[in-house]
Amino acid sequence: MPQPPNMQQMMKQVQQMQADMMKAQEQLKDEVVEASAGGGMVTVKVSGDLELREIKIDPEAVDPEDVELLQDMVLAATNEAIRSAQELANRKLGGLTGGLGDLGIPGL
């Protein structure tokens, strides 16, 4: 017959994991990823907690006759930066939640 899980040990592990998650989430605020579009004409920086930090637009990219191209470059760079920031967060936080299966709790 399997040994029942040690509730005190489980609670200790869960509390440690929560503390580690909070620490990792705080660290994500300080990490910044960068993406660009249009050969570097538009550069966007996003923090690991998905806050848009900076948008740089090369003056050469500003063409009053083709505002749509500039909009597309800003959109492309922003979306790529957000994807990179989400990957960063998944790498940092994913390793922490992977320990839940070790607790012996069904469904985790």
C-alpha positions as CSV (number, residue, x, y, z in Angstrom):
1,M,0.0,0.0,0.0
2,P,1.5,3.4,-1.0
3,Q,2.7,5.7,1.8
4,P,0.3,8.7,2.3
5,P,1.9,12.0,1.5
6,N,3.5,13.9,4.5
7,M,1.2,17.0,4.7
8,Q,3.8,19.0,6.7
9,Q,6.5,18.3,4.1
10,M,4.1,19.1,1.3
11,M,3.1,22.4,2.8
12,K,6.8,23.3,3.3
13,Q,7.5,22.5,-0.3
14,V,4.5,24.5,-1.5
15,Q,5.5,27.5,0.6
16,Q,9.1,27.3,-0.7
17,M,7.8,27.1,-4.3
18,Q,5.6,30.2,-3.7
19,A,8.5,32.2,-2.4
20,D,10.7,31.1,-5.3
21,M,7.9,32.1,-7.8
22,M,7.5,35.5,-6.2
23,K,11.2,36.1,-6.3
24,A,11.4,35.0,-10.0
25,Q,8.5,37.3,-10.9
26,E,10.2,40.2,-9.2
27,Q,13.4,39.4,-11.2
28,L,11.4,39.4,-14.4
29,K,10.5,43.0,-13.9
30,D,14.2,43.9,-14.2
31,E,14.9,41.8,-17.2
32,V,14.4,43.4,-20.6
33,V,14.2,41.8,-24.1
34,E,14.5,43.7,-27.3
35,A,13.1,43.1,-30.8
36,S,13.4,45.2,-34.0
37,A,11.7,45.4,-37.4
38,G,12.5,47.0,-40.7
39,G,16.2,46.2,-40.4
40,G,16.5,48.0,-37.1
41,M,14.3,51.0,-38.1
42,V,12.0,50.3,-35.1
43,T,13.3,48.8,-31.9
44,V,11.0,47.8,-28.9
45,K,12.0,46.8,-25.4
46,V,9.7,44.8,-23.1
47,S,10.3,43.7,-19.6
48,G,10.0,40.1,-18.5
49,D,6.7,40.9,-16.8
50,L,5.4,42.2,-20.2
51,E,5.6,45.9,-19.6
52,L,6.5,47.9,-22.7
53,R,9.6,49.8,-21.7
54,E,10.8,51.6,-24.8
55,I,10.1,52.2,-28.5
56,K,12.8,53.7,-30.7
57,I,12.0,54.8,-34.2
58,D,14.8,55.8,-36.6
59,P,13.9,59.2,-38.2
60,E,14.5,57.5,-41.6
61,A,11.5,55.3,-40.9
62,V,9.2,58.3,-40.7
63,D,7.7,58.7,-44.2
64,P,4.5,60.9,-44.2
65,E,3.6,59.2,-47.5
66,D,3.8,55.7,-46.0
67,V,2.6,55.8,-42.4
68,E,1.2,52.3,-42.7
69,L,4.7,50.8,-43.1
70,L,5.8,52.5,-39.9
71,Q,2.8,51.2,-38.1
72,D,3.5,47.7,-39.4
73,M,7.1,47.9,-38.2
74,V,6.1,49.0,-34.7
75,L,3.4,46.3,-34.5
76,A,5.9,43.6,-35.7
77,A,8.6,44.7,-33.3
78,T,6.2,44.9,-30.4
79,N,4.7,41.5,-31.0
80,E,8.2,39.9,-31.3
81,A,9.3,41.6,-28.1
82,I,6.2,40.3,-26.3
83,R,6.8,36.8,-27.5
84,S,10.5,36.9,-26.4
85,A,9.4,38.2,-22.9
86,Q,6.8,35.4,-22.6
87,E,9.5,32.9,-23.5
88,L,11.8,34.4,-20.8
89,A,9.0,34.2,-18.2
90,N,8.2,30.6,-19.2
91,R,11.8,29.6,-18.8
92,K,12.1,31.3,-15.4
93,L,8.8,30.2,-14.0
94,G,8.3,26.9,-15.8
95,G,11.2,25.3,-13.9
96,L,9.6,26.2,-10.6
97,T,6.2,24.8,-11.3
98,G,7.7,21.5,-12.6
99,G,8.3,20.5,-9.0
100,L,4.6,20.2,-8.3
101,G,4.4,16.7,-9.7
102,D,7.0,15.6,-7.0
103,L,4.5,16.2,-4.2
104,G,2.4,13.2,-4.8
105,I,-0.8,15.2,-5.2
106,P,-3.1,13.8,-7.8
107,G,-3.7,16.2,-10.7
108,L,-0.6,18.2,-10.2
